[in-house]
Amino acid sequence: MILREYKVSFRNNKAIGADSLRGVSYQNMINCSKRGAKRFVNWLVVFGTDENDAIHNADEMVHDYLGPHLGLSV
């Protein structure tokens, strides 16, 4: 099993797609925005075996870890 880096796109803090990356800038692993009083993840870099695994991993990361700690609307 080979893990690859994926940039996962979000809409309303729900993962909607993943693109494979050839190189990662570890300074840019996540991009968030704020609309009104709500915070949203725009994209997140995660590891996965394929696109579906990356989407699943990103959703878990946002809902189980990032959401509660960063006050995201999940």
C-alpha positions in Angstrom: 0.0 0.0 0.0 1.5 3.3 -1.1 0.3 6.5 0.5 0.3 9.7 -1.6 -0.4 13.3 -0.9 -3.8 14.7 -1.9 -5.2 18.2 -1.8 -8.8 17.8 -0.8 -11.3 20.5 -1.7 -14.2 21.3 0.6 -17.6 22.9 0.4 -19.4 23.8 3.7 -16.7 21.8 5.5 -17.6 18.6 3.5 -14.9 17.1 1.4 -16.0 17.1 -2.3 -12.9 16.1 -4.3 -9.2 15.2 -4.2 -6.3 15.9 -6.5 -3.0 14.1 -6.3 0.1 16.2 -5.5 3.6 15.6 -6.7 5.2 17.7 -4.1 4.0 19.3 -0.9 4.9 22.6 0.6 4.5 21.8 4.3 3.9 25.5 5.0 0.6 25.3 3.1 -1.3 22.2 4.4 -4.7 23.9 5.0 -6.6 26.9 3.8 -9.5 28.2 5.8 -11.9 31.2 5.4 -14.4 33.0 7.5 -17.9 34.1 6.4 -19.7 36.1 9.0 -19.3 34.2 12.3 -18.6 30.8 10.6 -15.3 29.3 9.7 -14.8 27.0 6.8 -12.0 24.7 5.4 -11.4 25.5 1.7 -8.8 22.7 1.2 -6.7 20.4 3.2 -3.6 18.2 2.3 -3.9 14.7 3.5 -2.4 11.3 2.8 -4.4 8.5 1.2 -4.1 5.3 -0.9 -6.4 6.8 -3.6 -8.8 9.8 -4.1 -11.7 8.1 -2.1 -9.4 7.3 0.8 -8.1 10.9 0.8 -11.6 12.3 0.8 -12.6 10.0 3.7 -9.4 10.9 5.7 -10.0 14.6 5.1 -13.6 14.4 6.3 -12.5 12.6 9.4 -9.8 15.1 10.1 -12.2 18.0 9.9 -15.0 16.5 11.8 -13.1 14.7 14.5 -10.1 17.0 15.1 -10.1 20.4 13.3 -13.8 21.2 13.8 -13.9 21.0 17.6 -10.5 22.7 18.1 -10.9 25.5 15.6 -14.6 26.2 16.0 -15.5 25.2 12.5 -19.1 24.9 11.4 -19.3 21.1 10.9 
